[in-house]
Each structure stands twice: as C-alpha cells, then as structure tokens.
C-alpha cells in the first residue's frame, strides 16, 4: 500500500493521488460496450436461440440443460448443504427480512387545508430481475440480499439469473422461495431480463452486481428497464484515529480479495497507526494473491494533518464501505454506502448477516444514493383529494398561479368546479 502524507513535502503527490481516486467513476464500460451492444441486439432479435448460443459460449450451458432451474434442483442443493451453512443462511435471511421490513415506507395522509387531503400510497413493482454473479466465488449471499427485500416489498414476480449457479446459490434460492431461476449470466442475461425471450418474460427493473459486461448491459438497457445502480469494483475506506491496526488491516485485506481492482484506503491523522496498519497489511495479505495484487495497485494510506481533514477527505471519496471509530463519528459522515462502527464491526458482517444490504454504490455514487433497499422495489404514488369546500379554499391560489404562467386552461379547470 502507498503511504502518503497529505501535507508537507508530499502534499502535491497526495493531491494527485486523491484526485485520481475521486475521478475513478462508478465503472468505465467504454471498452466493452461494442461487444455488449451486439449481444443485446442479437438477443432482442433472436430470443431463446441467441440466448442459448451465448450461454453455451460464456456460461457453459449444455444442450441438454434447460434455461429454467427446477424447484427440485434447488431443493436437492438445499439438502446437500451442510447444517452449519443452512443455519448461517437462515440467520442471514431473517436479518435481511427484518431490516427490509423496518425500511418499508408507510402510507399516510395529511390535511393542508379544510377539505383537502394529500398523502402517499405505496405499491410494489410488478416484476424484478435479480442478477447473482457466478464467477470467481459462489455468492448465495447476493441472492438473499436481492430477492429478500423484493419479497418484503410485495413484488409479485421475482426472477433470478446466475451463470453456472453453484450449489450454495441454488440452496439459497430454495430457502428464499425463488420459483423462477435461469442458469444464464453476463450481458446475455441482462438482455433477456430487459427485452424478454420466448422463455423469459421481461421485467420492470434489474438489480444486483456484476462484472464489466453486466454493468455495461444494465446501463445500456436502462432507458427501457429500470436498474438499481452501476456497480464497479469493491471499495473500502477506514477512517480511524485509534482503531486496532490488526482489525483495520484485516478489513482492508478482506475487501481487497474481492477483485484485483478493489479500492482500499486508510485515512488517519495518527501516523503511528498508519505505519502499524501498513505493516499488518503486509503480513495478512502475504498468502492472499488477489488481495496482494489489489493492495499493491489501488491500496493507499493517507495521513491527514488534522482529524477534521481526515473527515473531509472521507466525504470527498464517498466510499462504498466505510469504517469509523465510534457512534459519534456518524454525525460527520455525509457520503458512504454503508457505515461500520468500532473495532468489533468487521465489514464482512455486512457482506453476510447483519441485515443491511451489501449491494452498495461505488465510484462516488454514494454522494447521491445509498445501497439497495426495499425502496428500490416499491413506487411511492402521491394522492390528492378535495371537497368543494377545500377547492374553494385553495382553488383561487391555483388560478392565480396558472394565470401568471399564461395557462388559461389550467385556470379554467379549477374555476369551472368553483362556480
């Protein structure tokens, strides 16, 4: 990891490094867009035949395999899963359910004037597609994180796509009660979910993380199908003045092992802590090749001149995962996907069992939105109700505004009801 002071002789080099981190963007899909556009067009035109062709090429789909995974196959996977993993999945699902239920927005009405009622009703999306990666590691946790809040929201049709689904992922699907699961992945799965094929009906929205091709596909179909967010490589920032060096290093290594492109940063004004963490990272990443590669390329320890400077820098970076020292630190946090508080809150807990979602904004998207939640699966529809008395109270003001804008039809639509 690069260790740089943001002040003094290294201030210029630190400023350049920080700018490069700030400009990282959620993900750069330009280099894969031509390939992805062709896949999208082929599947839109060729349906199942094109989908199977790409699935055979990229996902290893066999001619004898159906696109749809049967519930029996999921059940078999569940029974072949160890009791320890079954218990872990059940705990995780229970916590995700409870958290999503607490997040669920409420319906309400207020009365801004006598005879006037305004409020909101909450309705689920009709259908969603949950993308579950199946590359370097099996990700049953991602299936639970995407399907469960959709169920809490009341989404009627929940579709899961995952290439070469691992037994663990199929077991999680059985536990979650998934009934529509397709063994396809990549841009071809996104195309099928967005446009539909003979076998897969299109969905209203696609959620979940994926590689560069998946992300590019999601962004390209977003004009016709809702998406949650573009998801780039994993990010971790730890902002600490007094944390455990071993614990901080462990979190940096843990997130860095996701991907060679992971961004891993410690921000502190405590130089002794910075040096201790740097030493610990070397030891802990020694036998973890992916983490070692990631930390060498994107790892950084930034030593700020003051605590306030460390905090300001943290908000500028708007990280996906952020660890801070104490609950008091939450007051200054403005931009982050998910926050972990104290020495006993390893970020890995959020990846699996805490309950808050692990599908989180990267590339400074944390400046404008939080992680995936039950809110991604509902629509909040506003409601307005007037009695004759209420219209008489507020109507003249609407007429005045419509007249000022030169919209006489608007004014008349109110006036005709007041005569």
C-alpha positions as CSV (number, residue, x, y, z in Angstrom):
1,X,0.0,0.0,0.0
2,X,1.2,3.5,-0.8
3,X,1.7,5.6,2.4
4,X,1.4,9.3,1.7
5,X,1.1,12.4,3.9
6,X,-1.5,14.9,2.6
7,X,0.6,17.8,3.8
8,X,4.2,19.0,3.8
9,X,6.7,17.8,1.2
10,X,4.3,15.1,-0.2
11,X,1.2,17.3,-0.4
12,X,1.4,17.6,-4.2
13,X,1.8,13.9,-4.7
14,X,-1.0,13.2,-2.3
15,X,-3.3,15.7,-4.0
16,X,-2.7,14.0,-7.4
17,X,-3.4,10.6,-5.8
18,X,-6.6,11.8,-4.2
19,X,-7.8,13.4,-7.5
20,X,-7.3,10.1,-9.3
21,X,-9.3,8.3,-6.6
22,X,-12.1,10.9,-6.8
23,X,-12.2,10.6,-10.6
24,X,-12.4,6.8,-10.5
25,X,-16.1,6.8,-11.5
26,X,-18.5,4.0,-10.8
27,X,-17.1,2.0,-13.7
28,X,-15.6,2.6,-17.1
29,X,-17.6,0.4,-19.6
30,X,-16.4,2.0,-22.9
31,X,-14.0,-0.8,-23.8
32,X,-16.7,-3.5,-23.6
33,X,-19.7,-1.5,-25.0
34,X,-19.3,-2.6,-28.6
35,X,-19.4,-6.3,-27.6
36,X,-22.3,-5.7,-25.2
37,X,-24.3,-3.8,-27.8
38,X,-24.0,-6.7,-30.2
39,X,-25.1,-9.2,-27.5
40,X,-28.1,-7.1,-26.6
41,X,-29.1,-6.7,-30.2
42,X,-28.7,-10.4,-31.0
43,X,-30.9,-11.5,-28.1
44,X,-33.5,-8.8,-28.7
45,X,-33.8,-10.2,-32.3
46,X,-33.0,-13.9,-31.8
47,X,-34.7,-14.6,-28.4
48,X,-34.0,-18.0,-26.9
49,X,-31.8,-19.3,-29.7
50,X,-29.4,-16.4,-29.3
51,X,-29.6,-16.6,-25.5
52,X,-28.7,-20.3,-25.6
53,X,-25.8,-19.6,-28.0
54,X,-24.2,-17.0,-25.8
55,X,-25.0,-19.0,-22.7
56,X,-23.2,-22.0,-24.2
57,X,-20.2,-19.9,-25.2
58,X,-19.8,-17.9,-21.9
59,X,-21.7,-19.8,-19.2
60,X,-21.0,-23.4,-20.3
61,X,-24.7,-24.2,-20.8
62,X,-25.1,-27.7,-22.2
63,X,-27.5,-28.6,-25.0
64,X,-29.4,-30.9,-22.6
65,X,-29.8,-28.3,-19.9
66,X,-33.0,-26.2,-19.6
67,X,-32.7,-22.5,-19.1
68,X,-35.0,-22.7,-16.1
69,X,-33.7,-24.3,-12.9
70,X,-36.4,-26.5,-11.4
71,X,-37.5,-26.2,-7.7
72,X,-36.5,-29.9,-7.3
73,X,-32.9,-29.0,-8.3
74,X,-32.9,-26.2,-5.7
75,X,-34.3,-28.5,-3.1
76,X,-31.7,-31.1,-3.8
77,X,-29.0,-28.4,-3.4
78,X,-30.5,-27.3,0.0
79,X,-30.5,-30.9,1.3
80,X,-26.9,-31.3,0.2
81,X,-25.8,-28.2,2.1
82,X,-24.2,-28.6,5.5
83,X,-26.3,-27.9,8.6
84,X,-23.8,-25.1,9.5
85,X,-24.3,-23.3,6.2
86,X,-28.0,-23.9,6.3
87,X,-28.1,-22.2,9.7
88,X,-26.0,-19.3,8.5
89,X,-28.3,-18.7,5.5
90,X,-31.4,-18.8,7.7
91,X,-29.9,-16.3,10.1
92,X,-28.8,-14.0,7.3
93,X,-32.2,-14.2,5.6
94,X,-34.0,-13.5,8.9
95,X,-31.9,-10.4,9.5
96,X,-32.3,-9.2,5.9
97,X,-36.1,-9.6,6.2
98,X,-36.3,-7.8,9.5
99,X,-34.2,-4.9,8.2
100,X,-36.2,-4.6,5.0
101,X,-39.5,-4.6,6.9
102,X,-38.2,-1.8,9.1
103,X,-37.2,0.2,5.9
104,X,-40.6,-0.2,4.2
105,X,-42.1,3.2,3.6
106,X,-45.6,4.0,5.1
107,X,-48.8,5.2,3.6
108,X,-50.1,8.4,5.1
109,X,-52.4,11.4,4.5
110,X,-52.3,15.0,5.8
111,X,-54.8,17.8,5.6
112,X,-53.1,21.1,4.5
113,X,-56.4,22.9,4.5
114,X,-60.0,22.1,5.5
115,X,-61.5,19.7,2.9
116,X,-58.1,18.9,1.4
117,X,-56.3,15.6,1.8
118,X,-52.8,14.9,0.4
119,X,-50.6,11.9,1.0
120,X,-49.0,8.8,-0.5
121,X,-49.7,5.2,-1.2
122,X,-47.0,2.5,-1.6
123,X,-47.2,-0.1,-4.4
124,X,-44.6,-2.8,-5.3
125,X,-43.1,-3.1,-8.7
126,X,-44.7,-5.8,-10.8
127,X,-41.5,-7.7,-11.6
128,X,-37.8,-7.6,-10.9
129,X,-34.7,-9.4,-12.1
130,X,-32.1,-10.2,-9.6
131,X,-28.6,-10.8,-11.1
132,X,-26.4,-13.0,-9.0
133,X,-22.7,-13.3,-10.2
134,X,-21.2,-16.7,-10.6
135,X,-17.6,-16.0,-11.4
136,X,-14.7,-16.2,-9.0
137,X,-16.7,-17.2,-6.0
138,X,-20.3,-18.5,-5.4
139,X,-22.5,-15.7,-4.0
140,X,-25.5,-17.1,-2.2
141,X,-25.5,-14.0,0.0
142,X,-26.2,-11.8,-3.1
143,X,-29.2,-13.9,-3.9
144,X,-30.6,-13.4,-0.4
145,X,-29.7,-9.7,-0.5
146,X,-31.6,-9.0,-3.8
147,X,-34.6,-11.4,-3.6
148,X,-35.5,-10.9,0.1
149,X,-36.2,-7.1,0.1
150,X,-38.2,-7.6,-3.2
151,X,-40.3,-10.1,-1.4
152,X,-40.8,-7.8,1.6
153,X,-41.9,-5.0,-0.9
154,X,-44.5,-7.4,-2.3
155,X,-43.1,-7.8,-5.8
156,X,-45.2,-10.5,-7.5
157,X,-42.7,-11.9,-9.9
158,X,-39.0,-12.2,-8.9
159,X,-36.6,-13.6,-11.4
160,X,-33.1,-14.7,-10.6
161,X,-30.3,-15.1,-13.3
162,X,-26.9,-16.6,-12.4
163,X,-24.4,-18.3,-14.7
164,X,-23.3,-21.9,-13.8
165,X,-25.1,-21.5,-10.4
166,X,-23.2,-23.1,-7.6
167,X,-24.9,-25.5,-5.2
168,X,-24.8,-22.9,-2.4
169,X,-26.6,-20.3,-4.7
170,X,-29.3,-22.9,-5.6
171,X,-29.7,-23.7,-1.9
172,X,-30.2,-20.0,-1.0
173,X,-32.8,-19.8,-3.8
174,X,-34.7,-22.8,-2.2
175,X,-34.6,-21.1,1.2
176,X,-35.8,-17.8,-0.3
177,X,-38.7,-19.5,-2.1
178,X,-37.5,-18.4,-5.6
179,X,-39.6,-20.0,-8.3
180,X,-38.1,-18.5,-11.4
181,X,-34.3,-19.1,-11.7
182,X,-32.4,-19.1,-15.0
183,X,-28.9,-20.5,-15.4
184,X,-27.6,-17.7,-17.6
185,X,-25.3,-14.8,-16.9
186,X,-23.4,-11.9,-18.3
187,X,-24.8,-9.3,-20.8
188,X,-27.0,-12.0,-22.3
189,X,-28.9,-12.4,-19.0
190,X,-29.4,-8.7,-18.7
191,X,-30.7,-8.6,-22.3
192,X,-33.2,-11.4,-21.6
193,X,-34.4,-9.7,-18.5
194,X,-34.8,-6.4,-20.2
195,X,-36.3,-7.4,-23.6
196,X,-37.6,-10.8,-22.9
197,X,-37.3,-14.1,-24.9
198,X,-39.7,-16.9,-25.7
199,X,-38.8,-18.4,-22.2
200,X,-38.1,-15.4,-20.1
201,X,-40.7,-12.6,-19.9
202,X,-39.2,-9.1,-19.4
203,X,-39.1,-7.4,-16.0
204,X,-39.7,-3.9,-14.8
205,X,-36.3,-3.5,-13.1
206,X,-32.9,-5.3,-12.8
207,X,-30.9,-5.2,-9.7
208,X,-27.7,-6.8,-8.4
209,X,-23.9,-6.5,-9.0
210,X,-21.9,-8.0,-11.9
211,X,-18.7,-7.7,-14.0
212,X,-18.0,-5.0,-16.5
213,X,-20.1,-6.7,-19.2
214,X,-23.1,-6.9,-16.8
215,X,-22.7,-3.3,-15.7
216,X,-22.4,-2.1,-19.3
217,X,-25.5,-4.0,-20.3
218,X,-27.5,-2.7,-17.3
219,X,-26.6,0.9,-18.3
220,X,-27.5,0.3,-21.9
221,X,-30.9,-1.1,-21.2
222,X,-31.8,1.5,-18.5
223,X,-33.8,3.6,-21.0
224,X,-36.3,0.7,-21.3
225,X,-35.9,-1.1,-18.0
226,X,-35.2,0.3,-14.5
227,X,-31.9,-0.6,-12.9
228,X,-30.6,-0.1,-9.4
229,X,-27.1,1.4,-10.0
230,X,-23.9,0.8,-11.9
231,X,-21.7,-1.3,-9.7
232,X,-17.9,-1.0,-10.1
233,X,-15.2,-2.8,-8.1
234,X,-15.4,-3.1,-4.3
235,X,-14.3,-0.1,-2.2
236,X,-13.3,0.2,1.4
237,X,-12.3,3.3,3.4
238,X,-11.3,3.1,7.1
239,X,-11.2,6.5,8.8
240,X,-9.7,6.0,12.2
241,X,-7.6,7.7,14.9
242,X,-7.5,4.9,17.4
243,X,-8.7,1.6,15.8
244,X,-7.0,-1.8,16.1
245,X,-4.2,-2.0,13.5
246,X,-4.8,-5.7,13.1
247,X,-8.5,-5.3,12.7
248,X,-8.2,-2.4,10.2
249,X,-5.7,-4.4,8.2
250,X,-8.0,-7.5,8.2
251,X,-10.8,-5.4,6.8
252,X,-8.6,-3.9,4.1
253,X,-7.4,-7.4,3.1
254,X,-10.9,-8.9,3.2
255,X,-12.4,-6.4,0.8
256,X,-9.3,-6.4,-1.4
257,X,-9.7,-10.1,-2.0
258,X,-13.0,-9.5,-3.9
259,X,-11.2,-8.2,-7.0
260,X,-7.8,-7.0,-8.2
261,X,-9.4,-3.6,-8.9
262,X,-10.7,-3.1,-5.3
263,X,-10.0,0.3,-3.8
264,X,-8.7,0.0,-0.3
265,X,-7.8,3.1,1.7
266,X,-7.0,4.1,5.3
267,X,-7.4,7.7,6.3
268,X,-6.0,8.9,9.6
269,X,-4.1,11.8,11.2
270,X,-2.3,9.3,13.5
271,X,1.0,8.5,11.8
272,X,1.9,5.7,14.2
273,X,-1.4,3.9,13.5
274,X,-0.8,4.4,9.7
275,X,2.6,2.7,10.0
276,X,1.2,-0.1,12.1
277,X,-1.6,-0.8,9.7
278,X,0.9,-0.8,6.7
279,X,3.0,-3.4,8.5
280,X,-0.1,-5.6,9.4
281,X,-1.4,-5.5,5.8
282,X,1.9,-6.9,4.5
283,X,1.7,-9.8,6.9
284,X,-2.0,-10.5,6.5
285,X,-2.0,-10.3,2.6
286,X,1.1,-12.4,2.3
287,X,-0.8,-15.6,1.2
288,X,-3.8,-13.9,-0.5
289,X,-2.8,-13.3,-4.1
290,X,-5.9,-11.4,-5.2
291,X,-5.7,-9.1,-2.1
292,X,-2.0,-8.6,-2.5
293,X,-2.4,-7.6,-6.2
294,X,-5.3,-5.2,-5.4
295,X,-3.5,-3.6,-2.4
296,X,-0.3,-3.0,-4.5
297,X,-2.2,-1.4,-7.3
298,X,-5.0,0.6,-5.5
299,X,-4.2,0.4,-1.8
300,X,-3.4,3.7,-0.1
301,X,-2.8,5.0,3.4
302,X,-3.5,8.8,3.6
303,X,-2.1,10.7,6.6
304,X,-4.1,13.9,7.1
305,X,-2.7,16.8,9.0
306,X,-5.8,17.0,11.2
307,X,-8.8,14.9,12.3
308,X,-11.1,17.4,10.5
309,X,-9.0,17.0,7.4
310,X,-9.3,13.2,7.5
311,X,-13.1,13.5,7.8
312,X,-13.4,16.0,4.9
313,X,-11.3,13.7,2.7
314,X,-13.5,10.7,3.6
315,X,-16.7,12.5,2.4
316,X,-14.9,13.6,-0.8
317,X,-14.2,9.9,-1.6
318,X,-17.8,8.8,-0.8
319,X,-16.8,5.1,-0.3
320,X,-18.9,2.0,-0.7
321,X,-17.9,0.7,2.7
322,X,-16.7,3.0,5.5
323,X,-15.4,2.1,9.0
324,X,-15.3,4.7,11.7
325,X,-14.2,4.6,15.4
326,X,-17.4,5.4,17.3
327,X,-21.1,6.3,17.0
328,X,-20.2,10.0,17.5
329,X,-18.5,9.8,14.1
330,X,-21.8,9.2,12.3
331,X,-22.5,13.0,12.8
332,X,-19.9,14.0,10.3
333,X,-20.5,11.2,7.7
334,X,-22.2,12.6,4.7
335,X,-21.3,10.3,1.8
336,X,-21.0,6.5,2.1
337,X,-22.8,3.3,1.0
338,X,-22.7,1.6,4.4
339,X,-21.0,2.6,7.7
340,X,-19.4,0.2,10.2
341,X,-18.8,1.5,13.7
342,X,-16.0,0.5,16.0
343,X,-13.4,-2.3,16.4
344,X,-16.0,-5.1,16.6
345,X,-17.8,-4.4,13.4
346,X,-15.8,-6.1,10.6
347,X,-17.1,-5.2,7.2
348,X,-17.5,-8.8,6.4
349,X,-20.5,-8.9,8.8
350,X,-22.3,-6.5,6.4
351,X,-21.4,-8.7,3.5
352,X,-23.4,-11.6,5.0
353,X,-25.5,-11.5,8.1
354,X,-26.1,-8.0,9.6
355,X,-29.3,-7.3,7.6
356,X,-28.5,-4.1,5.7
357,X,-27.9,-4.7,2.0
358,X,-24.4,-5.5,0.6
359,X,-25.3,-4.2,-2.9
360,X,-23.9,-0.7,-2.5
361,X,-22.9,2.4,-4.5
362,X,-19.4,2.6,-5.8
363,X,-17.5,5.2,-7.8
364,X,-18.7,8.1,-5.6
365,X,-22.3,7.3,-6.4
366,X,-22.6,7.3,-2.6
367,X,-22.9,11.1,-3.0
368,X,-26.4,10.7,-4.4
369,X,-27.8,7.4,-3.1
370,X,-27.4,4.6,-0.6
371,X,-27.4,0.9,-1.0
372,X,-30.0,-1.4,-2.4
373,X,-33.1,-1.4,-0.2
374,X,-36.7,-2.2,-0.1
375,X,-37.3,1.3,-1.5
376,X,-35.8,0.0,-4.8
377,X,-38.7,-2.4,-5.2
378,X,-41.7,0.0,-4.5
379,X,-43.3,3.0,-6.1
380,X,-44.5,5.9,-3.9
381,X,-47.6,7.3,-5.5
382,X,-48.9,10.6,-4.3
383,X,-52.6,11.2,-3.7
384,X,-54.7,14.4,-3.6
385,X,-58.4,14.6,-2.6
386,X,-60.6,17.8,-2.5
387,X,-64.1,18.5,-1.2
388,X,-66.0,21.5,-2.6
389,X,-65.0,23.5,0.5
390,X,-61.3,22.5,0.1
391,X,-61.3,23.6,-3.6
392,X,-62.8,26.9,-2.6
393,X,-60.1,27.4,-0.1
394,X,-57.0,26.6,-2.3
395,X,-58.5,27.0,-5.8
396,X,-58.1,30.8,-6.1
397,X,-54.4,30.4,-5.4
398,X,-54.0,27.8,-8.2
399,X,-56.0,30.1,-10.5
400,X,-53.6,33.0,-9.7
401,X,-50.5,30.9,-10.5
402,X,-52.0,29.4,-13.7
403,X,-52.9,32.9,-14.9
404,X,-49.4,34.2,-14.2
405,X,-48.0,31.4,-16.3
406,X,-50.4,32.1,-19.1
407,X,-52.0,28.6,-18.8
408,X,-55.7,29.6,-19.1
409,X,-56.9,26.0,-19.5
410,X,-55.3,25.2,-16.1
411,X,-57.1,28.1,-14.5
412,X,-60.4,27.2,-16.1
413,X,-60.2,23.6,-14.9
414,X,-60.3,24.9,-11.4
415,X,-62.7,27.7,-12.0
416,X,-65.4,25.6,-13.6
417,X,-65.6,23.5,-10.4
418,X,-66.0,26.5,-8.2
419,X,-69.0,28.1,-9.9
